[in-house]
Amino acid sequence: MELLIELKKKIVDAMRYMDEKGLNHGRSGNVSIRVDRERVLITPSGVVKSELKPEDIVLINMNGEVLEGIRKPTVEVNLHLEIYRAYDYFNAVVHAHPVYSSVLAVLREPLPPVIEEMVLYTGGEIRVAEYAPFGTIELARNAVEALRDRSAVILANHGVVACGRNLDEALEILELVERVAQIYILVRATGLKYYTVPLDSLEKIREIYRSKFKS
């Protein structure tokens, strides 16, 4: 029980942090933590995230059924559960709508590996998942496919998802993707030639990423 209370507080703090940093706003965005193989804590639907309280966080099973809580899980519950089913090394999922990443979502343009640090933490180019309406199982499955060997994905016309071994790592990856998206868009605005990480270095860094998440 104490563990659940602590994890609920971490989710509330994460949502407030995202709001303060401009990574999310209002009722949008959602966060989850995998408690164990059968249970997930997840943010509720329709609540202003900056006003969340620990008791608002919902405990669900892997079928999305509520085990504990007075609210309904986020409409994106399928997204979170499908990611956990597909990738057992992820224990936290953050979905948000930061500005620069969302620009790429509207362009339906991937974020190339222009910064080495991004490759180290995300595995390489951030792909754009094929479009599907929010809350649908199609969106969830498209995101899972685009997440192969990655820890982040851009959702077409929607936002971005970042995953980690814990919530702190997922938040760090979200912030990193947004910062690199900003750099990339500013570089593109210059109209000058830009360069991605060279292929030989890219593969070496990706090997470090794979060993970190799949060891």
C-alpha angles and dihedrals in degrees: 000000000000089000092054092050091050093049092048089054090050090054092049091049091048093053092049091048091052090050093049092048093049093245091122141004145201116342096340128104131042140215134200139181125202105231095187139324092297107031138060132185112216140172119259130247124258100012125124099248096217088060097051120133126199091251089059092064112100127221112213138172125237090272091059094251116146114247097171135006142067097243137068118257118254116284086245093064090121090057093056097043095047090053092051092048092051101041117037093184093067116085100168134043126192122190118187144152108233115172105244096041088048090053088060089046090057092045088046086224124144122235107246123217097266096143123050094217090059091056091049092055102032105028099244139302113021105234127214113238115227112265121268130155116273118269095022129126087233091062090048094051093045089053092049091052093050091048094065107135090352136097097210138043136185115229112218112252090352126066143271137297124208125189133193146167086257137006096263090056093047090052091048090052092048091053092045093052091049093049092049090046088055092049091048095049092047091049090050090051091061090064089222127128113273132195134222124211108289114260096244092052091042093059093046091052091046090055089057089049093050093049090050097053101031104036 
